[in-house]
Every structure is written in structure tokens, then in C-alpha cells.
Amino acid sequence: MKDPVLPGNPPIPLTLRRSARARRISLRISQLDGRVTLTLPKRLPEREALAFAETKQDWIRKHLAARGADVIVGPGAELPLAGKMLRVTAGPGRGVRIGAAEIAVPGPEESIGKRLAAHLREMARDRLAGACDGYAARLGRPYHRLTLRDTRSRWGSCTSDGGLMFSWRLIMTPPEVLDYVAAHEVAHLAQMNHSPAFWAEVTRIYGDYGPARQWLRDHGGGLHRYRF
């Protein structure tokens, strides 16, 4: 049976998920793909979940509009790099060239997105490695490895054996935001928690992290709209 659709202009597909743990209906809008998910108790009639969604229709449409549409990265698309919006163009030669207003990517049009993503990953690795080296020196504790992924649920993590992991999409954020995430994960080398002592370490090695943390809360989810 197909998932239902919330009528309107435009209609909104709904994903229904039953949970034995759920005690009431909950509603979630993914910042990653805009999917609207209704979670409902196992024995609750489906019509009650749909009626609930109807009452939240204005809220759903407001949040979907704020998220914006997905952006397929290719010639003519615009995307953020280090916090600045740049236009993607087809470029000559063999390497990606970044200018003041454009990113020129060589090669067949259908491969431009993948080639640009690979280039951005390398940029992210260089920037994050440099930032982590500096913050680890300030902290007085080394890290043992640095890996990049296209994570959906977190911007970074730190393991108990000194492994740091980051989302390569951090290269799209303003530089101070990337630096904050690097400092945040490095601080976990000393404090594997989010205690006051941990935040004191972040402040000591980075400074006032409030604006960068708020930027991620306000804008971070939108970085997943860019499809390479």
C-alpha cells in the first residue's frame, strides 16, 4: 500500500512509520531530503495520523519552504564554498579552478558534480587537518587519524583511541564554523563528554563558539540539499 499524500498545492507525500515504543503521534521533517514522516503507535488507526497531519499542514509547508529545494550541482548551479556563494561553470584544462565568483570544473557535463565533490573533499581534508593540528597542539593532546565522510546525523566525532571524523561538507561553511567543529572534536580528546569541563576546553582552544554553533543550527541542514 502506497504512503498517503497530504492534499494541497503542491501535495506533500507522507511517510508513515509504526512504532511499538510510540505513545503518541510525532511528526518529523528531514532537513536532508525534505521527507515528512509521521510516527504513530502500533495500533492507532491511520486516519487519526492523517487527521493530525492535516492540523499541522501550515507548519509543514512553512518548514518545507524554509528548507528550499534540492540543488543538482552542475553548470549554472550555485553553491557555498567557505561561506560564499559561487557559480559552477564548465572549465578548460584538467583541474578545478576557484575564482572570486565561480568554480570552473573541466570534463563532461554529466561528471562535473562528482568531480567537484571529489575536489571539495580534498579541500576539506587539507583545511580540517590544518585546523586539527593547531587545536591539538593548543590542547596538548595528539589525535591519531582523520577521516572524512558524508555524514547525515553529525558534523564530526571523536573516538576513544583518538580518531577524528568529519563531514566533508564543512568546507561549504564559513571558515570559523569549520574551525569550531574541528576544535569541538579535538576537545573530546581531553573530555569524552559534553560537561562544563569539555566546553571550557573548547573555549580555551577556540574562543567564543556561540556564533559558529548557532550558524550550524540555523544553516547546517541546508548544506545537504546540494546533490553531487
C-alpha positions as CSV (number, residue, x, y, z in Angstrom):
1,M,0.0,0.0,0.0
2,K,1.4,3.4,-1.0
3,D,2.1,6.0,1.6
4,P,-0.6,8.8,1.7
5,V,-0.3,12.3,0.4
6,L,-1.3,15.5,2.2
7,P,-3.5,17.3,-0.4
8,G,-2.9,20.9,-1.4
9,N,-0.7,22.9,-3.7
10,P,1.7,21.2,-4.0
11,P,0.6,17.9,-2.5
12,I,3.0,16.6,0.2
13,P,3.9,12.9,0.3
14,L,3.8,11.5,3.8
15,T,5.8,8.5,5.2
16,L,4.0,6.6,7.9
17,R,6.1,4.6,10.4
18,R,4.6,2.5,13.2
19,S,6.5,2.0,16.4
20,A,5.8,-0.2,19.3
21,R,7.5,2.4,21.5
22,A,5.4,5.3,20.4
23,R,2.8,6.5,22.8
24,R,1.5,9.4,20.6
25,I,1.8,10.7,17.0
26,S,5.0,12.5,16.2
27,L,5.9,14.5,13.1
28,R,9.4,15.0,11.7
29,I,10.7,16.8,8.6
30,S,14.1,15.7,7.4
31,Q,16.5,18.6,6.6
32,L,18.3,16.2,4.3
33,D,15.7,15.3,1.8
34,G,12.5,17.1,3.0
35,R,10.8,13.8,3.8
36,V,7.8,14.2,6.1
37,T,7.5,11.3,8.5
38,L,4.6,10.5,10.8
39,T,5.4,8.0,13.6
40,L,2.4,6.5,15.3
41,P,1.6,3.9,17.9
42,K,1.3,0.4,16.6
43,R,-2.5,0.1,16.9
44,L,-3.5,3.7,16.2
45,P,-5.8,4.0,13.1
46,E,-4.1,5.5,10.2
47,R,-6.9,8.0,9.7
48,E,-6.0,9.6,13.0
49,A,-2.4,10.1,11.9
50,L,-3.6,11.7,8.7
51,A,-6.0,14.0,10.6
52,F,-3.1,15.0,12.8
53,A,-1.1,15.9,9.7
54,E,-3.9,18.0,8.4
55,T,-3.9,20.1,11.5
56,K,-0.2,20.7,11.1
57,Q,-0.3,21.5,7.3
58,D,0.6,25.2,7.7
59,W,3.6,24.3,9.9
60,I,4.7,21.6,7.4
61,R,4.6,23.9,4.4
62,K,6.4,26.6,6.3
63,H,9.3,24.4,7.2
64,L,9.5,22.8,3.7
65,A,9.6,26.3,2.2
66,A,12.4,27.4,4.6
67,R,14.4,24.3,3.7
68,G,14.3,25.1,0.0
69,A,14.5,22.8,-3.0
70,D,17.4,20.4,-3.7
71,V,20.2,21.7,-5.9
72,I,21.6,19.4,-8.5
73,V,25.2,20.5,-8.9
74,G,26.2,21.2,-12.5
75,P,26.9,24.1,-14.8
76,G,24.9,27.1,-13.7
77,A,24.2,25.9,-10.2
78,E,25.3,28.0,-7.2
79,L,26.7,26.5,-4.0
80,P,28.5,27.8,-0.9
81,L,32.2,27.4,-0.5
82,A,33.9,28.7,2.7
83,G,30.6,30.5,3.3
84,K,30.5,32.3,-0.1
85,M,28.1,31.5,-2.9
86,L,29.9,30.6,-6.2
87,R,28.5,29.6,-9.6
88,V,29.6,26.3,-11.1
89,T,30.8,26.6,-14.7
90,A,32.3,24.2,-17.2
91,G,36.1,24.9,-17.4
92,P,39.0,24.1,-19.6
93,G,42.1,22.2,-18.7
94,R,42.4,19.3,-16.2
95,G,42.0,20.9,-12.8
96,V,39.2,22.6,-10.8
97,R,39.8,26.4,-10.7
98,I,38.1,28.5,-8.0
99,G,37.7,32.2,-8.6
100,A,36.1,35.1,-6.8
101,A,32.6,34.3,-8.1
102,E,32.9,31.0,-10.0
103,I,34.1,27.4,-9.7
104,A,35.3,26.1,-13.1
105,V,35.2,22.4,-13.4
106,P,36.6,20.6,-16.5
107,G,35.2,17.4,-18.1
108,P,31.9,16.1,-19.5
109,E,28.9,17.9,-18.1
110,E,27.4,14.8,-16.6
111,S,30.5,14.2,-14.5
112,I,31.0,17.8,-13.2
113,G,29.1,17.2,-9.9
114,K,31.1,14.1,-9.0
115,R,34.4,15.7,-10.0
116,L,33.6,18.8,-7.9
117,A,32.6,16.7,-4.9
118,A,36.0,14.9,-5.0
119,H,37.8,18.3,-5.2
120,L,35.8,19.7,-2.2
121,R,36.7,16.6,-0.2
122,E,40.4,17.2,-0.7
123,M,40.0,20.8,0.2
124,A,38.1,19.8,3.3
125,R,40.8,17.3,4.3
126,D,43.5,19.9,4.0
127,R,41.6,22.6,5.9
128,L,40.5,20.2,8.7
129,A,43.9,18.6,9.1
130,G,45.5,22.0,9.5
131,A,42.8,23.1,12.0
132,C,43.0,19.9,14.0
133,D,46.8,20.1,14.1
134,G,46.6,23.6,15.6
135,Y,44.0,22.8,18.1
136,A,45.6,19.6,19.2
137,A,48.8,21.5,19.8
138,R,46.9,24.0,21.9
139,L,45.2,21.2,23.8
140,G,48.4,19.3,24.3
141,R,47.0,16.0,23.1
142,P,47.6,14.4,19.7
143,Y,44.9,12.7,17.5
144,H,45.8,9.5,15.7
145,R,43.8,9.7,12.4
146,L,41.4,11.9,10.5
147,T,38.7,10.5,8.2
148,L,36.0,12.2,6.1
149,R,32.5,11.0,5.3
150,D,29.3,12.5,4.0
151,T,27.5,12.1,7.4
152,R,23.9,12.9,7.9
153,S,23.4,13.0,11.6
154,R,26.6,14.7,12.8
155,W,29.3,17.1,11.7
156,G,32.1,15.3,13.4
157,S,33.0,12.7,16.0
158,C,35.9,11.6,18.2
159,T,36.7,8.0,19.3
160,S,38.3,7.0,22.5
161,D,41.5,6.0,20.6
162,G,42.0,9.4,19.1
163,G,40.3,9.0,15.8
164,L,38.6,12.1,14.4
165,M,35.8,12.0,11.8
166,F,34.2,14.9,9.9
167,S,31.7,15.6,7.3
168,W,33.4,16.9,4.1
169,R,30.5,19.3,3.6
170,L,32.1,21.5,6.3
171,I,34.2,23.0,3.5
172,M,31.0,24.7,2.4
173,T,30.6,26.5,5.8
174,P,32.2,29.8,6.8
175,P,35.8,29.2,7.9
176,E,35.1,30.0,11.5
177,V,32.4,27.3,11.5
178,L,34.7,24.6,10.2
179,D,37.3,25.7,12.8
180,Y,34.7,25.4,15.6
181,V,33.8,21.9,14.6
182,A,37.5,20.9,14.4
183,A,38.1,22.4,17.9
184,H,35.0,20.7,19.3
185,E,36.1,17.3,18.2
186,V,39.7,17.9,19.3
187,A,38.5,18.9,22.7
188,H,36.9,15.5,23.1
189,L,40.5,14.1,23.2
190,A,40.6,15.5,26.7
191,Q,36.9,15.3,27.6
192,M,34.8,12.5,26.1
193,N,31.6,14.1,27.2
194,H,29.7,17.5,27.0
195,S,30.3,18.5,30.5
196,P,31.2,22.1,31.6
197,A,34.8,20.9,31.6
198,F,34.5,20.0,27.9
199,W,33.0,23.3,26.9
200,A,35.8,25.1,28.9
201,E,38.3,23.2,26.7
202,V,36.5,24.3,23.6
203,T,36.6,27.9,24.8
204,R,40.3,27.7,25.7
205,I,41.5,26.4,22.3
206,Y,38.9,28.1,20.1
207,G,37.3,31.1,21.8
208,D,33.6,32.1,21.8
209,Y,32.0,29.2,20.0
210,G,28.4,30.5,20.3
211,P,28.0,32.2,16.9
212,A,29.6,29.3,15.0
213,R,27.4,26.7,16.8
214,Q,24.3,28.8,16.1
215,W,25.2,29.0,12.4
216,L,25.2,25.2,12.2
217,R,21.9,25.0,13.9
218,D,20.4,27.6,11.6
219,H,22.0,26.7,8.2
220,G,23.8,23.4,8.5
221,G,20.9,21.3,7.4
222,G,20.6,23.2,4.2
223,L,24.1,22.0,3.1
224,H,22.6,18.6,2.4
225,R,20.4,20.0,-0.3
226,Y,23.3,20.0,-2.7
227,R,23.3,16.8,-4.7
228,F,26.6,15.9,-6.5
